[in-house]
Amino acid sequence: MADYTMYGSDMSYFSGKARAYLRWKGIDFTEVQPTPDVMQNVIIANVGWPVIPVLKTPDGRIVQDTADIIAEIETAKPSPAVMPEGGVQRFVSYLIQLFADEWLLIPSMHYRWHYNEDWIFGEFGKFAAPNGSPEEQYEAGKTAGQRFQAFVPLLGVSEVTIPGIEASYEALLSDFSAHLERHSYMFGERPSFADFAMTGALYAHQYRDPYTGDLMKRIAPRVADWVERMIAGEPGKGDLLGDDAVPDSLLPILQRQMVEQLPVLEATNAMLGQWAKDAQPQEELPRGFDMTPFTTGGVSGVCMARTFSLLRLQSALDALDALTPEERAQADAMLDRVGGGALKTLKLEARLERRNYLLCLA
Ligand SMILES: N[C@@H](CCC(=O)N[C@@H](CS)C(=O)NCC(=O)O)C(=O)O
């Protein structure tokens, strides 16, 4: 029997992130699909709400959230370390996680539900009605999938914003392709933390869903090749860049993050401040506050101010605060170059933590 069990699915964004990481790390694990029985008796029974991926450790503990899964494994098996040693590379790794986990959900959910709807209902059906006929699977899959489809408008996807979402995603593919011309992975010649986060954003929806996968292979074959290497768990052929260097070719990606995601994070943080005034100590946060304006690919709309993004932002700000003065000067200069100067002084209105698999005030 394998040491670890990962409850996850090939069509799930965050399962792609965890799976690629576990393979790269050389972890002995089996992946168990979230059938209704598993969902009820393992996931909801332990975590309290329906979510994947979930990791069961050899001593029977249940870990949810990809960042916690990675931290758990890094403690159990420190080598090879997923996180770069250099402080600035670490900070950028957390920024990329914030972007990949929280912002690139927008194009992923748009493409899945706009171009791959029938196919994905069929995929949901394979878990919802494993023994059903194709028609029964489709119907069961539709019921299961509609829960996720309901998130699409909350992410700001609308007829008005779709051209901007697609323009922004295609520009990201182009920027990432240009980076991959020079480096095999985000920070050099082997995968690290940021690559795994980006795998979540670029595998299940954008590579594996048929329409979107064809698009990636056509306009960004180098990115498709990187996805294939990541999901295979390839160790890489060398090391990370020395001198804590952040490749210039990553800067356009960070620049897009600062233009598009940072204003939403600032607005969400302001809403946290208001909400926290009346909250009880350690209270659980709502999943979202109000709808808030956002711009992507030059087009504006409104999206929900999602609270989980602030936890990922907190990790990045903690990494920034932990830098030595020399590293900090390097990080500040980089933030100025990418239009992220506001991050230098940004403080979260309240400290957050996950308790009992829920996002709470610390
Ligand atoms: N932040 C979590 C997100 C996990 C997540 O959102 N998983 C999706 C599938 S890819 C899910 O099950 N969502 C259900 C929900 O959000 O209600 C992580 O990094 O693990």
PDBQT file of the ligand as one rigid body, heavy atoms in Angstrom, charges set to zero:
ROOT
HETATM    1  N1  LIG A 401      -7.090  26.773  -1.934  1.00  0.00    +0.000 N 
HETATM    2  C1  LIG A 401      -7.415  25.394  -2.097  1.00  0.00    +0.000 C 
HETATM    3  C2  LIG A 401      -8.468  25.265  -3.158  1.00  0.00    +0.000 C 
HETATM    4  C3  LIG A 401      -9.016  23.890  -3.433  1.00  0.00    +0.000 C 
HETATM    5  C4  LIG A 401     -10.156  24.036  -4.409  1.00  0.00    +0.000 C 
HETATM    6  O1  LIG A 401     -10.704  25.136  -4.619  1.00  0.00    +0.000 OA
HETATM    7  N2  LIG A 401     -10.522  22.924  -5.022  1.00  0.00    +0.000 N 
HETATM    8  C5  LIG A 401     -11.635  22.902  -5.945  1.00  0.00    +0.000 C 
HETATM    9  C6  LIG A 401     -11.426  21.860  -7.013  1.00  0.00    +0.000 C 
HETATM   10  S1  LIG A 401      -9.997  22.233  -7.970  1.00  0.00    +0.000 SA
HETATM   11  C7  LIG A 401     -12.863  22.558  -5.153  1.00  0.00    +0.000 C 
HETATM   12  O2  LIG A 401     -13.017  21.443  -4.731  1.00  0.00    +0.000 OA
HETATM   13  N3  LIG A 401     -13.692  23.539  -4.906  1.00  0.00    +0.000 N 
HETATM   14  C8  LIG A 401     -14.897  23.376  -4.165  1.00  0.00    +0.000 C 
HETATM   15  C9  LIG A 401     -15.266  24.675  -3.548  1.00  0.00    +0.000 C 
HETATM   16  O3  LIG A 401     -14.454  25.597  -3.625  1.00  0.00    +0.000 OA
HETATM   17  O4  LIG A 401     -16.367  24.757  -3.010  1.00  0.00    +0.000 OA
HETATM   18  C10 LIG A 401      -6.155  24.590  -2.398  1.00  0.00    +0.000 C 
HETATM   19  O5  LIG A 401      -5.120  25.185  -2.717  1.00  0.00    +0.000 OA
HETATM   20  O6  LIG A 401      -6.211  23.393  -2.207  1.00  0.00    +0.000 OA
ENDROOT
TORSDOF 0
